[in-house]
Amino acid sequence: METLKSDDRETELIALARLVAYALESSRSLEAEVVEFCLDKALHAVLDQIGDRTRAALTSSDIMLMNRSALC
C-alpha cells in the first residue's frame, strides 16, 4: 500500500511540475517578471520533491519544457 501511495505522489508531483513549467513559459511570453520569478522558484521546489526513479520516467517533452525553463 505504501508503494502505491508513493507512486501516486510521484505521479502527482510530475503533473504539478508540468503545470508549473507551462505557467512559467506563459509568464515569460507575457513578460510578467515577478510571476516568472515565483514560478521558477516553485518549479525548483517541486522538482526537488521528485525522486530519482521518477525523474528517469520524464518524457522528452517534459525535459524540453523544463530546459526552456532553465532548469536542466
C-alpha positions in Angstrom: 0.0 0.0 0.0 2.9 2.4 0.8 4.4 1.8 -2.7 1.1 2.7 -4.3 0.8 5.9 -2.3 4.4 6.7 -3.2 3.8 6.1 -6.9 0.6 8.3 -6.7 2.6 11.0 -5.0 5.3 10.9 -7.7 2.7 11.0 -10.5 1.0 14.0 -8.9 4.4 15.8 -8.5 5.2 15.2 -12.1 1.8 16.6 -13.2 2.4 19.6 -10.9 5.9 20.2 -12.4 4.4 20.1 -15.9 1.7 22.6 -14.9 4.2 25.0 -13.3 6.6 24.7 -16.2 3.8 25.6 -18.6 2.7 28.5 -16.5 6.4 29.7 -16.2 6.7 29.6 -20.0 3.5 31.6 -20.3 4.7 34.2 -17.8 7.8 34.7 -19.9 5.9 35.3 -23.0 3.7 37.8 -21.1 6.9 39.5 -19.7 5.4 39.1 -16.2 8.8 39.2 -14.4 7.6 38.8 -10.8 5.3 35.9 -11.7 8.2 34.3 -13.7 10.5 34.6 -10.7 7.9 33.0 -8.3 7.0 30.2 -10.8 10.7 29.4 -11.3 11.2 29.0 -7.6 8.0 26.9 -7.4 9.2 24.6 -10.2 12.6 24.1 -8.5 10.7 23.2 -5.3 8.5 20.7 -7.0 11.5 19.1 -8.8 13.3 18.8 -5.5 10.5 16.6 -4.2 10.6 14.2 -7.2 12.7 11.1 -6.6 15.4 9.9 -8.9 13.4 6.9 -10.1 10.6 9.2 -11.2 12.9 11.7 -12.8 14.0 8.8 -15.1 10.4 8.5 -16.3 10.2 12.1 -17.5 9.3 12.3 -21.2 11.4 14.1 -23.7 8.7 16.8 -24.0 8.8 17.2 -20.2 12.6 17.7 -20.4 12.3 20.1 -23.3 9.7 22.2 -21.4 11.9 22.2 -18.3 15.0 23.1 -20.3 13.2 26.1 -21.7 12.7 27.0 -18.0 16.5 26.9 -17.5 16.4 24.0 -15.0 18.2 21.2 -16.6 
